Amino acid sequence: MKIRKAKSFLLLACILLLTNLTYADDDGVTVETEEDTSESSAANDLSYESPYADPAKFYFADHFDDLEQFASKWIKSQAKKDDTADEIAKYDGEWDVELPKRPLLPNDLGLVLKSKAKHAAIASRLNRPFVFSDKPLVVQYEVNLQDGQECGGSYIKLLSSGKETTDLKQFRDKTPYTIMFGPDKCGNDIKLHFIFRHVNPINGTITEKHCRKAKDRLDDPFKDKQPHLYQLVVRPDNTYVIRVDHKIINEGSLFTEFTPPVNPPKEIDDPTDFKPENWDEREKIPDPDANKPDDWNEDEPPQIPDPSASKPEGWLDDVEEMIPDPNAEKPADWDVEMDGEWEAPLIANPACEKAVGCGLWKAPMVSNPNYKGKWRAPLIDNPNYQGKWAPRKIPNPDFFEDKNPFKMTTIAAIGIELWSMSSDILFDNLIIVDDETLARDWAAQTYDLKRKLIDREAETVVSRVMKFTNENPWMWAVLLVVVGLPLAIFIYLACSKSTASPTARAKKTDEYVPDDSEAKDDTVKSKANLNSNEEDRLQSEAADAEEAENDNYEDEEEDEDEEEADETEGVPEGKEVADDLHADNSPTTKEAEGGVKKRKPRRE
């Protein structure tokens, strides 16, 4: 009964805890949780409208929600790749503007690569060219690999200004670009590209500079099938920052974090200098004066059979350990010409199961005390050591120093040129600006809304409780009282019930209950292994309990007799006799089996 009450109290405590998630504390002001307000606030804080991009502030912006604008703004490539078979050289990948497979915001469309294992290219011209001067370059866009990605890229190219980017229908892999940025994966090789093409100020040659890899791998964007936000910021002080979902994952300097470096070394190895033939680079040499000892035997094996071992008695030398399975049968489709002669598979010999061992006995191998291995002369310092040879240095004829690599080639257009083994790659909310604040505001109106919806759907009851508790520290005290205290009481009551003494059972009942003497006998029997002193103590306690119960019975009988005398006053004599006869014939006045007394029923 106590445990049942404790369970009820624990259930009530849980209900109170959930109620506390809806109501505040001292002020009595109602606080709605995210679960309660999900429907009411979805139309307010998560309502979506296509963001507006001021042409005076945005060099480029496209949310892809306007189909007519997309048709006039983006140009699909009609070019072909060089040095490629004709059947795969053409850029015939399919592009479309559509809703995501898992729509999150109403009427939020995106640019989707529909085909796979095909070359695909599409480009659009900027509102005005971006010239690298005194403001940073900020590039930001979303990618959703809706089918995951095993091999392929989802990067973008910022195309350089010039005659080769005049006709975007000819956009292809060799079209000059200033920056390439975005994720790429093939197998286990995961990259987040940031490549810029640097122009040599002396001879005008162009070299690709590849940013070092980030320390942390980006596995989730390629498998979770959710939108992710990529941002690149290149600043006039020649530093850069790369963010994924607003988190910095790579940053550094244009001078030091790229391969090959922007500026070549001042000196280089002399290409005409070669190492002399007699140049000795050995720091240590074998001692020429050392001799092998006379007792050194190189032929001794490292291990030998244990000479102290002997074959156990009962070893069956003539019995094979493995025998053909006598129950095996040749398969019906066995072809001797194709499969060869059929042989039954081998099984462990049953005769060896009870024997010490069978088969050819061999002594176990032990280490050979005489083994020394091959002799080698000890090493000594080389008296002719000349150090590690290196060619001499000469001034680098191609040396230059670009003190401001930020000033890259002007950007005139943006393009996406891919080959992927996955389809349905979705691009969205692509912008180019010179102010990080504009990029954050744009993300707040687009990507951040999607992220809130995804996080809200993924939130569990436990995470909501923990979040609400962290935001309201007073809830820790409530959790301790409402959950911890009832749980402790429940455990205490459960343990108390299991350790309760059998002599404490109530015996005032009309049903058959074993006498304490029987309980005493059972206890003595179950404790047969106790010593005699312990047995005497148990018997004494049982006798005292029995005597106390008998006294109680006598008191109860006297009380009942007094009640009967009171009740029979004024009762007709015939009725009293009938009642006595009825009481005598009642089974409750008889002794039960085992000699246990039963309390007489009270007369009404």
N, C-alpha and C positions, 0 to 999 in steps of 0.2 A: 504493500500500500504506500509505504514511504517512497519507494523508488518511482511508483506511478505518479505521485505528486511531484517528485523532482523533475520527471520528464515533462510534465505539464508546465512547471515553472520555467524550465529551459526553453520550451517552445514559446512561451510568453515573452521571454527575454529576447529571443530572436526577432519576434514581431516588433518589440519596442525598438530594437536596433534599426530595423528597416524604416520604422516610423521616424527615427531621429535623422535619417538621411533627407527627409522632406521638410523638417522643421528646424529652425535655428534654436539658439539657446536662451540666454537670459531675457532678451528683448521680446521674445514671442513672435518674431517676424518670420513669416513663411519663406523658406529658401527652396527653390525648385532645383532638382538635380538635372543633369543633362538628359537622363532618360525621360524625365517628366516633360522637359521642354523641347524634346527633339522635334516633335511635330509642330509645335507653336512657333519655334524659332527658325525652322527650316525656311519658312517664307520670308524671314527678315534678315538674319545674319548670313544665310547661305544662298540668298537669291542671286541669280546670275544674269548679267546683261553683258553683251559684247563690249569690251572696253574701248574707249575712244583714244586714238593716238593723234596728237597734235603734230602735223607735218613740220612745224617750226622746231619741235623738240625731238622728234623721232626721225632718225635717218632711215629706219625701216621698221615696219610693224605689220603683223598679219595674224589675226586670230582664226582665219579660215571659216568664219561663220557666214560670210557673204559670198554666195556662189557666183554671182555676176561679177563681183570684183575679182574673184580668183581667176575666172576665165580670161579677164583682160590683163591681169597682173603677172601671172606665171606662164612660162614658156617651156614646153616639153622639148627635150633635145631630139634632133633628127640625125645626129652624127653617128659615126662608126669608130670603133677603137682600131688603132693601128696594130699591126703585127698579131692579128687575131683571126681565127677562122671565120669565114663569112657568116656561117649559121649562128654564131654567137657574138659577132662583132657589133651588131646594131643595138642601139639603145632603145629597146622595145619594151622595157618594163612598164607596167600599168600603174598609173596614179589616179586617185579619186579623192573627193572630199566627202566625208560621211561621218556619222556618229560613231563613237567607240563601240566595241562589242559589249562593253559594260558601261552604259551611259551613267554619268554621275550628275552632270548639270544639264538642264533643259536647253536644247538647241545649241549645244556646244559641239561644233564640228571640228574636224582635224584633217590634215593632209595625210593620206594613207598610201603606202606602197603596197599594192595588192598582189604583185607577182613575186616569185622567188626563182633563184637560179637564172636570173636575167640581169643584164646591165640596164640600169635605170638612171636617168638624169633629168633634172628640172631646175629652172633658175628664174630669178626675178631681179629687176633693176632697183637700186636704192632710190629713195626720194631725192637725195642729193648725195654726191660722193663724200665719203668720210676721209678727211685729210688729217694725218697724224701731226698735231701741232702742240697745243698746251692743255688739251682735255683728254681724259681717259677714253679708251674704247671699252664699251660694255656690250657683250653679246650674250643673249639669254634665250633659251627655248626649251620646250618640253618634248620628251620622247616616251612613248608607251610601246614596249615590245609585247604586243597583245598575244602572240603565240610563243613567247620566249625567244631565245637566240642561242644558237650553237656556233654558227660561223657567219660572220657578216658585220657590217658597220652601220651606224646611224649618226654619222658625223655630218657637219656642214662645211662648206668652203666659202670664204670671203674672197670673191674674185677681184683681181687687180685691174685697175683702170688701164685701158689701152686698146689698140685696134683688134686684138684677139678676143676681146669680150664685147665687141660692138654687136655682133650677131649671136644672141644667146641660143639660137637653134643649133649652133655648132658647138655647144658646151659639151666637153668630154674630159677624159682623165688628164689630158695634157694641157688643158686650158690654164693659163697662169693664175695663180691665187696668191694672196698675201698671207692668209692664216687659214689653217684647217683645224677644226676643233670639234670634239665629240667622242662618244664611246665606240669601242670596237672590240670584237671578240672572235676568236677562232679556237675551238677546243678549250684548253686550259689557259691560253694566252689572252689575258684581259688587259685592255689599255683604255686610257682616256687621253686621246690625242690633243696635244697643243703643239702645232708645227708652224713656224713662220719662215718665210723665204727672205733671206738676207741678201742684199745687193752689195757686192764688193765695191767700195768707193774708188779703188784704183783702176780696175779693169772692167767693172760692170758685170762680172759673172755672178750667178745666183746660186746660193747654197741653202739647202733645207736645214733648219736648226730644230732638233727634236728635244722637247722637254723631258726631263727625267720622270720616271714613274712615281706615282704617289705611294706612300708607305702602306696604306691599307688597300686591299683588294676590293673591287666593286662587283661583288657577286649578285647581290639582290636585284639590281635593275635588269639583269639579263634573264631572270627566272620568275620574279614575283608577279609579272603581267600587270603592273601598275604604272601610272604616269610618274616621271621623275624630271626634276628641273635641273638643267645644266647652265652654269654661268661662268663666263670668262671676263676678267677685268685686266686690262693692260694699261699701266699708268705712265705718265710722262717722266716719272723718276726712274724708269726702266725696271720696274717691279711688276709682278703679275700675281693674281689670285684666282684660283679655280674653286668653285663651290658646286656641290651636288645637294639638292634639297636644302639650300640655305646653309649647309655646313662646309667649312673650308677643308678641303682634302689635299690641296697642294698650293704652295706659294713659294716665291723666291725672286731671284734676280735674273734678268735677261743675259747678264754677263757670265754667271757661274753655273746655272742649272740646265744648260743646253749642250747637246752633242751634235756636231763638233762645236767648240766654243765660238762665240761671235768674233773675237779678235784672235788671230793666230799668234803663236809664240814669237818672241823677238829673235831667238836663236833656234837652229835646227841641227840635227846630226849631219855631218859631212858625208854626202853619199859616196865620195871617192875614198873614204878612209876604211881600211879593212884590218882585221886582227892579224898580227904576225903569227907565223906558223909555230914559232918557239915560245909563244906566250903561255905561261903556266898559271892556270886559275885554281889549282888544287890547294886548298888550305891544309889538308892532312894527307899523308902518304903512308903506306905500310913500312914498318921499320925494316930496312934492308939487312940489318945485322941480326935479326931474330931468326932462330932455327926451331923447327918442330921437335919436341921432346921425343926421345927414343921409344918411350912406352906409349906414345899416342897412336891408338889404333882407330883409323877412320872407318874401318869396315864393320865395327860393332853396330848392331841395329839398336834403335832407341827402345824397343820392347822385346822381351823374350818370354817363352812359356814359363809359368811359375814352377820352379824345380821342386818346391815343397808340396805341390798339389798332387793328389792321387785320385784315381777313378772311384766314385762311390760304389758301395756294394749294391747289387741289384740293378746296375746299369745294363740296359739291353742293347748291346753293340750291333746285333744282327737285325734289329727291328728298325724300319724306316720311320722317320718322324711324320712324313706326309705320304698318304696313299691315295690312289684313285678312288673317287666316290663310287661305291658299289651300287648306289641307288640312282646314279645319273644315267640318262638315256640320250641317245643321239637324236637331235632334233629331226623332225620329219622333213624339213626343207634343206637339210645339210647336203651340199654338193661337194663331192670329193675332189672333182676337177677344179672347182673354184675355191673351196675352203681348205683343201688338203685332208689328210687322214684325221678322223675325229678321235680325240682323246678325252677321257672323262676328266673333269676338274679334280684337283687334289684337295684333300681334306686332312685334318689332323688325325693321326692314327689313334683309334680308341685304346689300343693296347698300351699306349704311352701315358694314359691318363693316371693310372695307379702306380706306374713305375717311377723310379727316381729320375730316369731319363732314358733316351734311346737314341740310336744313331751312333755315328763315330764320335767317341769322346775325345775332347781336346782340353788340355790344361789351360786355364785362364792366363792371359798375358799380363805381365808386370813390367815395371820400368827396369831397364838394363843398368845395373850399377857401373858397368864398364863403358857405357856409351859416352863419348865426348864430342862427336860430330866432326865436321871438317875443320881442320886446323887453319887458322888465318893469323898472319903476323899482326901484332898490335900496331895501331896508328900513331904516328908522331908528326910534329909540325914540319911542313914542307919548307926546307931552306930556300927553295927557288920560287916561292909563291910571289906573284907579281900583282895580285888583286884582280877584281873583275874588270874585264876589258870593256870599254865603251868608246864609240867613235867620237872624235873631237867635234866641238860645236863651232858652227859658223853663223854669221848673220843671216837671217831669213830674208831672202830677196823679195818674198811676197808679203812681208809684214806690213800691217796697217793697224790703226787704232780708231775704231768707231766708238766715240764717247757717248753716242745717243742712238742705240739700236731701236729705240721706241719709234723713231721716225721711219716707219716702213712705207711700202708702196701704197698709194691711195687706193681705197676700196670703192668699186663702182657697182658691184652686184653681189648677190648671194645665190649660191647653188647647192644642190644636194645631188651627189653623184655616187651611186652605190652598186654593189653586187652582194646579194645576201641569199643565204639558204633558208631564210624565214620570210614569210609574208606578213601582211597586215601590220607593218611598222607605222605607227601614227606619230606625226609631227604636229606640234601645236604651239601657238603663242610665241612666235619668233620675233624678236626685236633686236635692234641695234641702236644704242643711245650713247651719250657721253656723260651721263649722270646716273650714279648708282641708285639714287633716290627714285628716279623714274622707273628703274627696273624693279625695285622693291614694291612700288605701288602697283605696277602692272601684275606682278606675281600675286599680290594680295587680292586682286580682282579675278584671278584665274586659278592658278595652281593651288594657292592656299585654300580656296574653297573646296577643291577636290580632295585635298589632304584631310580637311576636317571631316568630310563625309566618310572617307575610308577609315579614319581613326575611330569615328563614332560607331561605325558598323562593327569594328573589330573589338570595341571595348566590352569587357565581360563585367558581370556583377561584382566580382572580386576587385577588378581594377577600379571600378567606380567607387566602391567603398574605400579603397586605399587612397584614391585621389581626393575624395571628399574629406577623409580623415586628415590627410596632409595639409589640406587647405584650412581645416578647422582643428587645431591641436587639441581643443577641449574634448574632441571625440575619442581620444585615446583613453581618457578617464571613463567615458561612457562604455567603451568596449570592455574595459577592465571590470567594471561593475556589472554590466548587463550580460556579458558572456563569461568572463573568467570566474566570477563568484558563483553563478548557478552551476557551472561545470564542476567546480571544486565541491559544492554541496552534493551534487549527483554522485561523484566518485566516493565521497565520504560515506553516503548512505548505502551505496552498493557494497562497500567494504564492510560496513558495520553489520549488514544483513548476513554476509557470508561468514562472519566470525561470531554471531550470536550464540549463546549457550542453549542447548536443547532443553534444559530444565526450566527455561523462562517461558515456555509455551503456556498459554492460557488453557485451563481445563474446565471452566464453567460453560459447558455446552451439553446439549441433549444428544449429540452424536457420540459414537464410540471413540474414545481417546485413550491410548495406552497409558497405563499407570506409570508413575515415576520409577517404580521398581523394575518395570520392563525396560525403561530407558537406561536404568542403572545396569541391568544385565547386558544390554547391547553395548554399552560403553565399555564394560569390563572385558567383554569378548573381543571388541575391536582393539583394545589396548593390551592384548595378551603378552606383548613383549616388554611391558613396563615392569619395573621392579616392585617388590612387595610393598614398600612404603607408599609408592604412588597408588597402588591398588587400594590400600587401606584408606588413603585420603579420599579417593573417588567414592568408595563404599560409604564412608562417613557422611560425605556431602549428600549422597543420594538418600541415605536414611533420614538425615535432617530435613531434606526437602519433602520426603514422604510423610514424615510426622507433621510438618507444617500444613500439608495439604489435608491430612486427616482431621486436624484441628479445625480447618476451615469448613470441611464437610459437616462436622458435628455442630459448629455454630450455625451453619445454614439450615440444618435439620431442626435445630431448636427454634430458629426464627420461623421456619415454615409451620412448626407445630403451634407456635403462638398465633400465627396468622390464621391457621385453620380453626383454632379455638375461638378467635374473634369472629370469624366469618360464620361459624355454626351457631352463634347465639341468635336465637329468634328464628332458626330454621326448623321446619317441621321434622319430626323424628323420622318419618318414612324417607324423606328426601335425603337426610344425612346418611341413612343406612345405604341407600342406593349409591350415593357418591362414594362411600367407603368401598362398596363392592366393585364399583368401576375402577377405583384407584388400585385395588388389589389385583385386578385382572390386567392392568395396563403393563405393557412390556417394559416401560421405563422404570418400574419398581423392581424388576428382576435383575439379578446379577448377570452381566455379560460374560462371555467366555473368557477365561483367564482370571476370573474373580474380581473384575473391576466394578466398583460401585457406580451407580448412576444416580444423579440427582433427581428427586421426585419432581414431577411437574407441578407448578403452582396452580392451585384451584382458582377458577375465575368466579 
